[in-house]
Every structure is written in C-alpha cells, then in structure tokens.
Amino acid sequence: MNPLGTLSVALASLATNKLRAALTLLGIIIGVSAVITLMAIGRGVQDSITENLRSLGTNLLFVQPATSGDMAGTLTMEDALALEDPLFAPSVVGVAPELRNGGTAVAGRNNTSTQIVGVTPPYREVRNFPVASGQFITQGHVDQISQVAVLGSEVAQTLYGFRDPVGQALRLNGRQFQVIGVLESKGGSFLGSFDEQVLVPITTAYYRLGGERTPHGGVQVGNINVQVASVEQVDLAVQEVATVLRLRHRITRRTTSSSPASRTRWKR
C-alpha cells in the first residue's frame, strides 16, 4: 500500500473511533508534558544548588576546630598565616579566617539582631562578597583594630531604610562603629542569609566584641576559609592543609571530607 493509501486508512480509523483516538492523544500529551515538567524542575533545582554553592565562593575548604575534647577551639590567626605559605601549601591561593559572634545592631531608633563576623581583607575575594557601595575592610583597619563595619544589604535596609548608610554611625553590642560599606545582596542559602550579617575587622571582633585568648596569647578564630587553585587540586590541598595544621598542633589523627565546598575537622 502506498503512503497516501496508508494515511487514508489511518484517518478513517480515527474517524470511526473518535473517543479512543482522543483519549490516546490526551495520554500522549499528558505523558510528554509530565516529562518536560520534571526535567524543568530538575534543572531548576540543580541551578539553585549551583548558585548556592557559588555564593559561598569557589573551590573552598572550610577548616574548623573540633567541637569537643582537648582540641576544641584552637584555630588561630597564626594558623591562617601558615596556610598562606606557598612553600607548604602551593595549591592554596587564598586564606580568610573568620570569627563569628551574635549581636545587636542599632542605628537611631532602629535595631536588629545580627551575626557579627570578624574578617580580613581576603575574605571579600575568597568568599565572593562584592561591595555595592563604600569600601571593604582593609589591612589598615585590621592592624589598627578600627571600629568600622560593612553591612549586609538586609541589615542596611532595616537600620537605614532608603538612606545611604556609608559614613553613618552604628552601635554593635553597645560599641560605636562607623559604616564604611554595604555588600551586594547575596540572598539566602542552606547556611542562612548572608544579607543579615555585619562584617568588622577580625581584630576588632576579637578585642572589642569578645573573644577567648589562646594559651599563647594569639587571636583565636572560629574557622578558616581556604580557596584552592582549581577543583582538580582540592584533594591535594586537603593534604597540604592537613600537614601544616598537624605540624602546628601535633595532630596524630585526622578526620577529613573534601569537595569543592567542604568541611575539614581536626582532632588530636
């Protein structure tokens, strides 16, 4: 039978069984639509997860002290400086220690609860925190223990509304600060909202807003963000970081986990 005859027979069959043909066609439409919808949802979830990880920074290791035992809370600024040495950690391209404290920010009659994060200048690049207005924290601010602050976009909106916060006065946990910058909005992630943070020099967070002195008198930090040169070098960087910290803390046993954004915990 020629193609024209086949088409004629098919159309005649459809005309004879209109209900069955309609139900079959409806089933095909629903099936294809379901597949397309599921693929779109999967792609959207994948993009959302990728964006959340990108907002943390790229090729990151999060180095944290043990939460219990003799090694609890022993990471220091000196540890961060040691990880910057290209001789011992050539795979590491950026190191940014941080110290977090809860607190209250007050500007005039407005106030809000916030996370106060003590940081160093490399934190901006390592953790991907672009500045929308003003400037970021400088090494001079860290050295001079300056009482300056960079606000997350939501904190700035809550405290100052439509006014420009840069140059304005701010009180953090009862101490007077000056706002020097506002961060671009980063939204939320599985770690919480970055827009609700206030960044200050890490020395200011330690000496002015509370912090525990180490046995040797150094500045104790909450964790160290380590940026690796590439994804392919993450596992190598984990070993380099482990070696440096094992030597500094006389660690004989370690527990690690690595990925483009991973946590590493150290135990004696």
C-alpha positions in Angstrom: 0.0 0.0 0.0 1.3 3.4 -0.9 1.8 6.2 1.7 -1.3 8.1 0.6 -3.4 4.9 1.0 -2.0 4.3 4.4 -2.8 7.8 5.5 -6.4 7.4 4.2 -6.9 4.2 6.2 -5.5 5.8 9.3 -7.8 8.8 9.1 -10.8 6.6 8.5 -9.9 4.5 11.6 -9.6 7.7 13.7 -12.9 9.0 12.5 -14.6 5.6 13.3 -13.1 5.6 16.9 -13.1 9.3 17.9 -13.3 8.7 21.6 -10.5 6.2 21.7 -8.3 8.4 19.5 -9.0 11.4 21.7 -8.1 9.5 24.9 -4.9 8.2 23.3 -3.9 11.6 22.1 -4.6 13.1 25.6 -2.5 10.4 27.2 0.4 11.2 24.9 0.1 14.9 25.6 0.0 14.3 29.4 3.0 12.0 29.3 5.2 14.3 27.3 4.1 17.3 29.4 5.0 15.4 32.6 8.4 14.5 31.3 9.1 18.1 30.2 7.9 19.4 33.6 10.1 17.0 35.6 13.1 17.9 33.5 12.5 21.6 34.1 12.1 21.1 37.8 15.3 19.0 38.0 17.2 21.7 36.1 15.8 24.4 38.3 16.9 22.5 41.5 20.3 21.9 40.0 20.7 25.6 39.1 19.6 26.6 42.6 22.1 24.3 44.3 24.9 25.5 42.0 24.0 29.1 42.7 24.0 28.5 46.5 27.5 26.9 46.3 28.7 29.7 44.1 27.5 32.3 46.6 29.8 30.6 49.2 32.9 31.1 47.0 34.6 28.8 44.5 36.9 25.8 45.3 36.6 26.2 49.0 37.7 24.2 52.0 36.2 25.1 55.4 38.7 24.3 58.2 37.1 24.1 61.6 38.4 23.0 65.0 36.9 20.1 66.9 33.8 20.9 68.8 34.8 18.9 71.9 37.8 17.5 73.6 41.3 18.9 74.0 41.4 20.4 70.5 38.1 22.4 70.8 38.5 25.9 69.6 42.2 26.0 68.8 42.5 27.6 65.3 44.3 30.9 65.4 45.4 33.7 63.1 48.9 32.2 63.1 47.4 29.0 61.6 45.8 31.1 58.8 49.1 32.8 58.1 50.9 29.5 58.0 48.4 28.2 55.3 49.3 31.2 53.1 52.9 30.0 52.7 53.2 28.8 49.1 56.2 26.6 50.1 54.0 24.4 52.3 50.6 24.8 50.6 51.2 25.6 46.9 47.6 24.6 46.0 46.1 27.3 48.2 45.5 30.6 46.6 43.5 32.4 49.3 43.1 32.2 53.1 40.4 34.0 55.0 39.9 33.4 58.8 36.7 34.5 60.4 35.3 34.9 63.9 31.5 35.0 64.4 29.5 36.4 67.3 25.8 37.1 67.7 24.9 40.6 68.5 22.5 43.6 68.1 23.0 46.4 65.7 21.4 49.8 66.5 21.1 52.9 64.3 19.0 55.7 65.8 15.6 54.2 66.8 16.1 51.1 64.6 17.7 47.9 65.8 18.1 44.3 64.6 19.7 41.0 65.7 22.5 40.1 63.5 25.6 37.9 63.0 28.8 39.9 63.5 31.6 38.4 61.5 35.2 39.3 62.1 37.1 39.1 58.8 40.3 40.1 57.0 40.6 41.8 53.5 41.0 38.5 51.6 37.5 37.4 52.8 36.0 39.6 50.1 37.5 37.5 47.2 37.7 34.1 48.9 34.0 34.2 49.9 32.8 36.2 47.0 31.3 39.3 48.8 31.1 42.1 46.2 30.6 45.6 47.7 27.6 47.6 46.4 28.7 50.9 47.9 31.6 52.3 50.0 34.6 50.0 50.6 35.6 46.7 52.2 37.7 46.2 55.3 41.4 46.9 54.7 44.6 45.7 56.3 44.9 49.0 58.0 41.6 48.5 59.7 42.7 45.1 60.9 46.1 46.4 62.2 44.5 49.4 63.9 41.6 47.4 65.4 39.3 50.0 63.8 35.7 50.1 64.8 34.3 50.1 61.3 31.6 47.9 59.7 30.4 46.6 56.4 26.7 45.8 56.3 24.8 43.1 54.6 22.0 44.6 52.3 19.1 43.5 54.6 20.8 44.9 57.7 21.3 48.2 55.8 17.7 48.3 54.7 16.4 47.5 58.2 18.5 50.1 60.0 18.7 53.0 57.5 15.8 52.5 55.1 16.5 54.4 51.8 19.3 56.4 53.3 22.9 55.8 52.3 24.5 54.0 55.4 28.1 54.8 54.4 29.6 57.2 56.8 26.7 56.8 59.3 27.1 55.8 63.0 26.3 52.3 64.2 26.3 50.6 67.5 27.2 46.9 67.8 26.7 45.3 71.2 26.9 48.8 72.7 30.1 50.0 71.0 30.2 52.8 68.5 31.2 51.9 64.9 31.2 53.7 61.6 29.7 52.1 58.5 32.2 52.1 55.6 30.4 49.9 53.1 27.3 47.9 52.1 27.5 44.5 50.4 25.6 43.4 47.3 22.6 41.2 48.1 23.5 37.5 48.0 20.2 36.1 49.2 19.9 33.0 51.4 21.5 29.6 51.2 21.4 26.4 53.3 23.8 28.2 55.7 21.4 31.1 56.2 21.0 34.6 54.8 24.3 36.4 54.0 22.4 39.7 53.8 21.8 39.7 57.6 25.5 39.8 58.5 27.7 42.7 59.7 31.4 42.4 58.8 34.1 44.0 61.0 37.9 43.7 61.2 38.7 40.3 62.8 40.9 42.0 65.4 38.0 44.3 66.4 35.7 41.3 66.7 38.2 39.7 69.0 39.4 42.6 71.1 36.3 44.8 71.2 33.4 42.5 70.8 34.6 39.5 72.8 36.8 36.5 72.1 38.9 34.0 74.0 42.7 34.4 74.3 44.7 31.3 73.3 47.3 29.8 75.7 50.0 31.6 73.7 48.1 35.0 73.6 47.1 34.8 69.9 43.8 35.6 68.3 41.5 32.6 68.2 39.3 32.2 65.1 36.1 30.3 64.5 37.1 28.8 61.2 39.4 29.3 58.2 38.2 29.6 54.7 40.7 28.2 52.2 40.5 28.8 48.5 42.1 26.2 46.2 43.6 27.0 42.8 41.2 24.6 41.0 38.7 21.8 41.6 41.2 19.2 40.5 43.6 20.3 43.3 41.1 20.1 46.1 42.2 16.7 47.4 45.9 17.8 47.2 45.0 21.0 49.1 43.3 19.0 51.8 46.5 17.0 52.3 48.6 20.2 52.4 46.4 21.9 54.9 46.4 18.7 57.0 50.1 18.6 57.0 50.5 22.3 58.1 48.0 22.0 60.9 49.2 18.6 62.0 52.7 20.1 62.4 51.4 23.2 64.2 49.0 21.3 66.6 50.8 18.0 66.9 47.9 16.2 65.4 48.2 12.4 65.2 44.8 11.5 63.8 42.6 13.4 61.4 39.1 13.3 60.0 38.5 14.9 56.7 36.0 15.3 53.9 36.7 17.1 50.7 34.6 18.6 47.8 34.5 21.9 46.0 32.9 23.3 49.2 33.8 21.0 52.1 34.5 21.0 55.8 37.6 19.6 57.4 37.7 18.8 61.1 40.9 18.3 63.1 41.4 16.1 66.1 44.4 15.4 68.3 
